[in-house]
Amino acid sequence: MAGCADFSDLLFLPGDRAPSLDLEIPIGEQRVLPTSVDKVSLIVLWNAGCAGCVEVLENLSALDTEFKTSSYGVAIMVRDVEATLDFGRSLSVKSRLFIEATSDRTRLSRGEVTRAWFEASGHVAVPAAFVVDASGVLLWTGYADALVQILGRIRDGNWDIVAAREQKSREIDKAGAGYRSVVNDMNEALMVDEVTTALQIINVVEQRFPSILQNGDYCLAKLQALLCADRAEVEIQTHYEDAIVKFADDFALRIRLASEILRHPVAEQEMLQLVLRDMKKIDQHDAGVELGDRVRLKLALTRASAALGKRLEAEEYASRLRVLIKQGVLPPRLSQEIEEMTLAALG
C-alpha cells in the first residue's frame, strides 16, 4: 500500500450493512436481546460516565412516537456493570437499554458493538447515534444533536444515502479510526498477557499500513509489546531511537516511552544512557511541559540516573520531584505511589 494507510474497507459508513447487535444484559423491562432490526431503527451508544447521554436516552420514546422508529440504547466500554445498571434504571426510559456483550469486562471492556459500530464508524465520544433502515443498512451516523433533522428527512423520503456516505467519508479521519482500533487491539492483547497476539498484529499491520509507524500511540504500544516479549535489546533500542527522533516535538510521548522502558528490567547501559539523555533534553524545556508530564519526567530522570549508578544526580532529580508533589495538585494516593517509586529507585 506504498506507505499510505487506507482503512476504508474496515470502516462502517452509510450504505453498509449494519453488524449484528451483540448484546448481553437488558436494563429494565425489556428482557429480549435483539440482534438485528426489522424497521427503521435508532441505535444510541452510551456510557454511565456520560452526562450528555441522559437527555438523549430519555428522549428515545418521543423520537419513536414522532418518527415511527424503534430505538435501542446500548452501553459500551462498560467497566462497572452495577454502576451502569443503576444509571440506566435511573432514567425515565428503561425498556430499550442494554449492555453490550464482552468477553472480559475487567479489562478493556471492548465488545463487538464498540468495535464494529463505535470504532469502525470513527466515533471518539458518546453519545453516538446510528439510523438503520428496515433492511439493516446504515442510513446515517453522527452525534445525537442532529437526530430530529435527520429522522425528519428520512421519514419524508428526502434522504440521499450516497451523499450521506460521501459526506461521512470526507468527515471521518480514516487513518485515525484505523490506528485507534489497532492500538486498542494491541493494548487489549497485552492486558491479558497475549503477547504473541500483539506481535502478530504488529507484523500484519505494518505490512498492510506502513504509515501507522507515524502514529505515536502505535509506537508506544509497539514498544510495550517488544518489552513484554523480551525481544532483543537492539530491536527495542532501534525502535525507541527511531521514535524519539520521529516524535521530537511530542514531549509527552517521549516521556511515556522512557517511562515504559524504565518499568522493565534493562540490562544494557547504552539503553539507559539513551533514555537519560533524551529526558535531559526535555528537562531543558521544563516550562513547556504540563505538570503531570513534568512529574513523570522527573521520576524518569530519577530512575534512569539511579539505574546508571549516578546517585547524586538521582537524588537531585528526586528532590525536584518532591517539590512538584508538594504543590498539592496531585491526588494524595498518586503522590504516595510516586514517592514509593522514587524511594525504590534510590534504593
MOBELVEN-V470253 format. One record per residue. OMEGA is omega in whole degrees, -180 to 180 (NA if undefined). BURIAL is + if it has 9 or more other ideal C-beta (glycine too) atoms within 8 Angstrom, else -. D_CENTER is the distance of its C-alpha to the mean C-alpha in whole Angstrom. Layout:
BEGIN
omega | burial | d_center
OMEGA | BURIAL | D_CENTER
OMEGA | BURIAL | D_CENTER
END
This chain:
BEGIN
omega | burial | d_center
169 | - | 25
172 | - | 27
-179 | - | 24
-178 | - | 22
174 | + | 19
-176 | + | 20
-173 | + | 17
-177 | - | 19
179 | - | 21
-173 | - | 17
178 | + | 17
-173 | + | 18
174 | + | 20
-176 | + | 23
178 | + | 26
174 | + | 24
-177 | - | 25
174 | + | 22
177 | + | 21
174 | - | 22
-176 | + | 21
-174 | + | 20
-175 | + | 21
-172 | + | 22
174 | - | 23
178 | + | 25
178 | + | 26
-170 | + | 29
-176 | - | 32
-178 | + | 30
-179 | - | 31
-180 | - | 30
179 | - | 27
176 | - | 27
179 | - | 25
-178 | - | 27
179 | + | 28
174 | - | 32
177 | - | 32
-172 | + | 30
179 | + | 27
178 | + | 25
179 | + | 21
178 | + | 19
-174 | + | 16
177 | + | 15
-176 | + | 14
179 | + | 17
-174 | - | 15
180 | + | 16
-179 | - | 19
-180 | - | 19
-172 | + | 19
-177 | + | 22
-179 | - | 25
-179 | + | 23
-179 | + | 23
180 | + | 27
-176 | - | 28
-179 | + | 27
179 | - | 31
178 | - | 32
179 | + | 31
-180 | + | 32
-176 | - | 35
-172 | - | 35
178 | + | 34
179 | - | 35
173 | + | 31
-172 | + | 30
177 | + | 26
174 | + | 24
-174 | + | 21
177 | + | 18
-179 | + | 16
178 | + | 13
-174 | - | 10
176 | + | 13
-177 | - | 14
-176 | - | 17
-177 | + | 19
179 | - | 22
179 | - | 21
177 | + | 19
179 | + | 23
179 | + | 25
-179 | + | 23
-179 | + | 23
179 | + | 27
-178 | - | 27
-178 | + | 27
177 | - | 30
-176 | + | 29
-169 | + | 28
-175 | - | 29
179 | + | 27
-177 | + | 24
171 | + | 22
-179 | + | 19
176 | + | 17
177 | + | 18
-173 | + | 16
-175 | - | 18
-175 | - | 16
-180 | - | 15
-177 | - | 16
-174 | - | 13
173 | - | 9
177 | + | 11
175 | + | 10
-178 | + | 13
177 | + | 15
176 | + | 15
-176 | + | 11
-169 | + | 11
179 | + | 14
-171 | + | 14
-177 | + | 11
-175 | + | 9
179 | + | 13
175 | + | 14
179 | + | 12
178 | + | 11
-179 | - | 8
174 | - | 10
4 | + | 13
176 | + | 16
-174 | + | 15
179 | + | 19
173 | + | 20
-176 | + | 24
-179 | + | 25
-174 | - | 29
179 | - | 32
177 | - | 31
179 | + | 28
179 | + | 27
177 | + | 24
-175 | + | 26
169 | + | 23
-179 | + | 20
180 | + | 18
-163 | - | 18
-177 | + | 21
-179 | - | 23
-171 | - | 25
-176 | + | 26
180 | - | 29
-178 | - | 30
-179 | + | 28
177 | + | 30
179 | + | 33
179 | + | 33
179 | + | 32
-177 | - | 35
179 | - | 38
-178 | - | 37
-176 | - | 36
179 | + | 32
-175 | - | 32
178 | + | 29
178 | - | 30
179 | - | 29
179 | + | 26
-180 | + | 25
180 | - | 26
-180 | - | 24
179 | + | 21
177 | + | 21
-174 | - | 22
-171 | - | 20
173 | + | 16
-173 | - | 15
-180 | + | 15
-179 | + | 14
179 | - | 11
179 | + | 10
180 | + | 11
-179 | + | 10
-179 | + | 6
179 | + | 8
-180 | + | 10
177 | + | 8
177 | + | 6
-180 | + | 10
180 | + | 11
180 | + | 9
179 | + | 10
-179 | + | 14
-180 | + | 14
-180 | - | 14
175 | - | 16
175 | - | 18
-175 | - | 18
180 | + | 19
178 | - | 21
179 | - | 18
179 | + | 16
177 | + | 19
177 | - | 20
179 | + | 17
-177 | + | 17
-177 | - | 21
-172 | - | 20
-179 | + | 18
175 | + | 20
-176 | - | 23
-177 | - | 21
-176 | + | 19
-177 | + | 21
177 | + | 19
177 | + | 16
176 | + | 17
-179 | - | 17
-175 | + | 13
-180 | + | 13
177 | + | 9
-179 | + | 11
177 | + | 14
180 | + | 13
178 | + | 12
177 | + | 15
179 | + | 17
-180 | + | 16
180 | + | 17
179 | + | 20
-179 | + | 21
-179 | + | 20
-178 | + | 22
178 | - | 25
-178 | - | 25
-176 | - | 28
179 | + | 28
178 | - | 29
179 | + | 26
-178 | + | 24
179 | + | 26
179 | - | 26
-179 | + | 22
-180 | + | 22
179 | + | 25
-176 | - | 24
-176 | + | 20
174 | + | 22
-178 | - | 24
-177 | + | 22
-176 | + | 20
-177 | - | 23
-178 | - | 22
-177 | - | 18
-177 | + | 20
180 | + | 17
-180 | + | 15
177 | + | 19
179 | + | 19
177 | + | 16
179 | + | 17
-179 | + | 21
179 | + | 19
178 | + | 18
-177 | + | 21
176 | + | 23
-178 | - | 21
176 | - | 23
-180 | - | 27
-176 | + | 28
-173 | - | 32
177 | - | 32
-178 | - | 33
179 | - | 33
179 | + | 29
179 | + | 29
178 | + | 31
178 | + | 29
-178 | + | 26
180 | + | 29
-178 | - | 30
178 | + | 27
178 | + | 26
177 | + | 29
179 | - | 29
-178 | + | 26
178 | + | 28
179 | - | 31
-173 | + | 28
-176 | + | 27
-179 | - | 28
-177 | - | 25
179 | + | 23
-172 | - | 21
-179 | + | 22
178 | - | 19
176 | + | 19
177 | + | 23
179 | + | 23
179 | + | 21
-179 | + | 23
178 | + | 26
178 | + | 25
178 | + | 24
179 | + | 28
-175 | + | 29
-180 | + | 28
179 | + | 29
-180 | + | 32
-179 | + | 33
179 | + | 32
178 | + | 34
180 | - | 37
-171 | - | 37
-177 | + | 38
179 | - | 39
179 | - | 36
-180 | + | 34
178 | + | 36
178 | - | 36
178 | + | 32
178 | + | 32
179 | - | 34
177 | + | 32
-179 | + | 29
176 | + | 31
178 | - | 32
-179 | + | 29
-177 | + | 28
176 | - | 31
172 | - | 30
-178 | - | 29
179 | - | 25
174 | + | 23
-178 | - | 23
-178 | - | 26
179 | - | 24
178 | - | 22
179 | + | 25
180 | - | 27
180 | - | 24
178 | + | 25
179 | + | 28
178 | - | 29
178 | + | 27
179 | + | 29
179 | - | 32
179 | - | 31
-178 | + | 30
179 | + | 34
NA | - | 35
END
